[in-house]
């Protein structure tokens, strides 16, 4: 922070009329604000996942654009492990001085503590300050090509006929992908076996190879294989159909699931007690970045939609999302 400077003024006792005029003139002068980020020190944006994944790609795009607007260097730091919890905890423990932020995601921020309270040493809703929603992305349920079911209603019927015999893969225990399917299982009163993986590519490979029956993946991962007919597109978890898969119905279109809408999301967070002026400035700049046509196009290539709204809007969003996660985790007894 640049040192504060002051000027000495010669004091005098003016008449009341002159005093009023001087006060009015001074009140009209612009406030000289201190810069939010001195240019000498780079900003670190922590990504709690490995390089090359969807979250990392988003972080590099947003980090570059924010750096241009702030006239700062933004350094991406990938801190992997524990499904994103290690990197998220590092952001939580960072000094709240405006030089460290987190591109957080649904699972490590709002789910991890629910399924493994002993190991996760932070509370995402209490120990992180929301800056703004960055992306939302629909998920898609896919099936092996020879599964005798083409819709979610038919999958549910098959699961009821063969309880415990159908398997489905996701990117891990406690992932938003698992919670989406567990919600469907709970509401349909069916039982399918969860097979956790470490990455989306292998999940799709095993569905194609018929090692598992179904999978829940981010839409951009499953779309090419659905279009090539290597897997079946069963349902989209978003509340509306997505342009890349117009022929795949939403979960909400299935009888008994009216209003179903679950997406994967990312957002920008800061350590709590980061100065409000910095939080407000960063939210404004982030929203400008997300409104840019080139950024929206890049995000769309990855199957995501840019976020919008204030920091308070994002805080309410995260709270609402976690509330539904709590009920799913409890109903399905998800533990790690």
N, C-alpha and C positions, 0 to 999 in steps of 0.2 A: 504494500500500500504506500502510495506517495506520501511524504511527510506533509502535515498540515501547515499551512502558512497563514500568517495574519498581517494586517497592516495597521500602523498606528494612525489614529485620527486626532486632529486638533478639536477639542471640545469647546463648544460655546453655547450660550443660552439664547436661543432665538426667540422671537415673538411667537405667540401661539399660532398666528396665521402662517408664519414662515415654517414653523415646526410641522404643521399639517401638510404643507406643500412638499417639504423635504421627505416626510414619511411616505407620502403617496408616490413620489418619484422613486424612492428606494424600493418600495414594494413592487414596482413595475419591472425592476431589473431582473434578469434571469439568474437563477441559482447556479453557482459554480460547483457542480458535483465532483467528488473524487472519482477516478476511474475504478470500475469494479474489479478489473483484473490488470495489474501491472504487466507489461509485455515481457518482462524479464524472466517470468516463470511459466512453464507450460502447464496446461490443464491435463490431468490424467482421467481417461474414461475407462473404467474397469468393465471388462466383459467376462462374465463368470463361466464362459464356455470356450471351447477350442476355436482356433482360427479356421476360417472357411465355412463355418456353419451359418445358418440363417441369421442368428443374433449378431454374430461377428460381422457379417456383411452389412447388416443394417447399421451397426455401430460405426463402421468405417465411413459409410456414406454420410451419416448424420454428423459424425465428428469432424469430417472435412468441411462440411457446410457451416457448422457452428464456428469452427476455427476461422473461416473466411469472414464471417459476420462480426466476430469478436476481435478479429485481428490478433489472434492467439494461436500458438501451436497446441493442437490437441493430440495427445499420445494415447493410442489404444493399448491397454494392458490386459492380455488374456490370462485369467487366473482360474484354472480348471480344477475340478474335483468335487465329489459328493453331490453330483447333479446340479452344480451351480452354487451350492451353499458356501464353499470356501471363498470364492470370489465375492459373493454377496457380503459375507462376514468381514472381509477386508475393507469393503466400502463402508460398512457400518463403523468400523474402528478408525477410519481415517479422520484426520483433523478437519473440522468443519469450517474451512477457510476459503472455500470456493475454488480449490485447485484439484479436488477429487470428486468424481461423480460415477454413477453406476448405470449402465444400461441393463436394468433388471428385467426379469421375466416372471411369468405367473408362478411357476413351480418353486424356485428358490425363495421368492419374496413372500408368497401368500400360502403355499402348501407345505413346504418342507417342515416347518415347525409343528404342523398338525400331525404329521405321520411319524416324526422322530424327535419328540420334544427333548429327550435327554442329550442327543448329539448336536442338535442345532442350537447354538448359543446366542441367538439373536431373535428378535421379534420384528419381522419385516414391516409391520404396520406401526410399530412404536419407535424403532431404531433407524428408520429411513424417512426422509422428508420427500414426498412426491413433488417432482418438478412438472412433468407432463406426460400424457399418454403418447407413445411414439408409434406403435403399430398394433393392429389386430389382424389375425389371420385365421380363416376357417380351417377346420380339420375335416378329413373325409374317411369314412369307413370303407375299406376295400376287402375283397374276398378272393380266394383262389378261383381260377377260371372254371373249375368243374363243380363248385359248390352248388348243390341243388336249391339255390335261393338267389333271387335277383333284386329283392327289395328288403328294407329293414323289417317290414311286417313278416316276410317269408323267413328271414333269419330268426326272428323271435319264435315263430311257429316251429322251426326246425330245432331250436334250442330247447323248447318245451318238450318236444318229442324225444330228444336225446340229451337230457340234463347232464352237464359235466363232460360231454363228449366233444363239444366245439371249443376250439382254442382261439385266442386273439393276442396279437402282439402290440406292444407300445414301446416307447423309448425309455421306459423305466417305471419302477414303483413310485407312486406319488406324482407322476407327470400329469399335466393337464389332459393328455391323451387317455391315460388310464381313467381319470375322473369322468371324462365324457362317456366312456363305455360303461363304467360302473353305475353312472346315473341311469343309463338305458337299462342295464340289468336290474337295478333296484325297482325302477318304475314298471318294468314288464314282468318282474318276479321270475327271472330266468337265471340260470347258472352257466357261465362259460369260463374256461380256465384262462387266467392271465399269464402271458409269457413275456417277461420284461427283456428288453434289448438295450444296447448302448447307442444305437444309431438307426436312423430311418432307412438307410440304404439296405442294410442287412435284413430288416423287417420285410421290405418289399421283395427282396430276393427269395426269402423263405415262403412268402405267400405264393409267389410265382412257382416255386419249386414244390409247393403243397406240403411243406413241413408244418405250417400252421394254417388254420382255416380263414382267419380274418385278421385285420390289423386296423389300427387307427393311426393315421399319419397326417402331418401338415399337408394341406391341399396341393401345394406346389411339388411336394415329393411324390404324391400318388397320381397326379393328373396325367403325366406323360404315359404312364403304364396303363391307365384306364383308357386313354385315347387309342393306344396301340392294341387294346383288348388282351393284354397280358394278365390283367386282373379285372375283376368286376368292381364297378363303382356302386356301392350299396346306399350310402346316404352322406349328405353334407351336414355338419353340425351347426353351421351358421343359420340364422333365422331366415335367410333368403338364399335362393339358388345363386351359384357363382357363374360368371360369364364363361369361364374356361370349361365348365362342366354343365352345360344347360340341361342335359338329359338326366342328370343325377338329382333325385329329389332330396329335399331337406329332411332331417329327422322330424321336424315340426309338421311335415305333411303326413306322417305316419299316424294312424289312429291311436289316441292315447298320449300323444306327445305334443299337443298343441302348445305353442309358445316356447318350445325348446330352442335355446340359442346359447351355444357355448363356443367360445373362440380362444385361441392362444393369443397372448398379448405381451408386448414389451413396453417399458416406460423408463423415463429418465428419473433417477433419484439422487439425492444428496444426503450426506450424513446429517442427522438432526442437529439443530443449532447453527446450521449454515445461515449467514446473515440474510434477512428477508429481502434486502435490496438486490442481492445476487440471485436469489431464487426467482424474484419477479422478472429481473432482466433476462435470465436464462429461459424462463417460460415464454416470454415474448419472442426471443430470438428463435427458439425451437419451433414455435408455431409458424413463424415466417418461413423457416426452412421447410416445414412439412406442407406448406401451401404452394411451394414452387413446383411448376409443372414437371421439371426434369426429375425432381425427387419423387414425386407421385408416380411417375412412369417407372422409375427404378424399383420402387417398392412393389408396384404391381407385377413386375417381372418375377419377383419372389413370392407372389401370391398374397401380399400384404396390402393393407390400406392404412394410410397415415392417420394419426390421431389428431385431436383438436381439443380445445378447451383450456381452462385455467388450471393452476395447481390444485385448487380446491375441488374442481370437477374431477380431476384424476384421483385425488384422495378418496372421494366418495365412490368412484368406480372400483378402486382396489378394495375398499371396505365391503362393498356389495358383493364383489366376486368372492372374497374370502368367506363371507357368510354362507354362500351356497356351497363352497368347498367343505366347510365344517360339517354340513349336513351329509354330504356325500361320503366323506371319510368315516364319519360315525356309522352311517347306515351300512357301508360296505366293510367296515372294520379294517381299513387299510393301515398297515404298519410296515415299517422297514427295519 
